[in-house]
Amino acid sequence: MKKIILSLFIMFLVTAAASSQVKVRFFVANPTITGGNVWSIQLRATVPTGQTWRVGSCNIRVNWTTSTNPAGVTILPDATVLEANSNIHNNANYGTMTTTSILGGATISLNIVRNPSSPCFTFGPGTYTIGRLRFNRLDSTACIRPVLRTTGSGPAVVYDSLTQLTYATGWDTLVNSPAGCIRLDYLTGIEEENNNLPTVYKLYNNYPNPFNPATTIKYDVPSNAFVKLTVYDILGKQVTQLVNKEMVAGRYEATWDASNYASGTYIYKFESGEFTDVKKMILIK
């Protein structure tokens, strides 16, 4: 009898622990400039290994500040969200995904509406684009700090089916990813060229080179495509993969922190569609 009670107690603890684990993490990524003065960034979600997120109605809210006063941007609300995830947007189970400006324009809210009588779409482990947040760019010399709104009046509301998840046990956020203040005259660190998107693929020489311990690799993507950026050692063995995802057209950069790697020559390879380019870099410690 004692063994049965102990087993039931252990099962209860395991179930309770599992129910309190984070089901989804939100972050921002892939800033882009379009039309000259529209700056936008993807809102993305990662479901950890062993978890699922049954997407209910949500208001995912992002605070923002800029380095200039008056502000360098204003929110550009969308009646239909750009790059909205088709599994949770404008289908039989969900209404049209929108963005709205709230709290006096200090917060942008991405809104997911599930039809009450419809089943939830379930995201398994992995990373997903939810949609793109857009802003009018007023001052190209400024930078912007987007941060998921988790406290105060009007925090983000996240549902797993009909259960509201509590920050930071049911959901949390990879705040500021990319980290820090994102320059509005750059696309993840790469200057615009006459406000135009690139017309061809291009892989740039990393800088600095030689480097210790980190270096930056710039690249251009002329159209929406799947992109890989991989680092190899001089023998051709893969060291790390810096990029491995679907990306929208734009100019980008990736940073490799080689603190844990030995001095020597490394190769970085850029692949997208039929385009491939390879360059060398030197780590000196």
Secondary structure, DSSP 8 states (H G I E B T S, - for coil): -HHHHHHHHHHHHHHHHHHTS--EEEEEEEEEEETTTEEEEEEEEEE-TT--EEB-SEEEEEEEEESSSS-SEEE--BSS-TT--GGGSSSSSB---EEEEEGGGTEEEEEE-B-TTS---EE-SEEEEEEEEEEEES-TT-EEEEEE--SSSS--BEEETTEEE-BTTTEEE--SSS-S-EETTEETTEE-BTTB--SS-EE---BSSSBSSEEEEEEEESSSEEEEEEEEETTS-EEEEEEEEEE-SEEEEEEEE-TTS-SEEEEEEEEETTEEEEEEEEE--
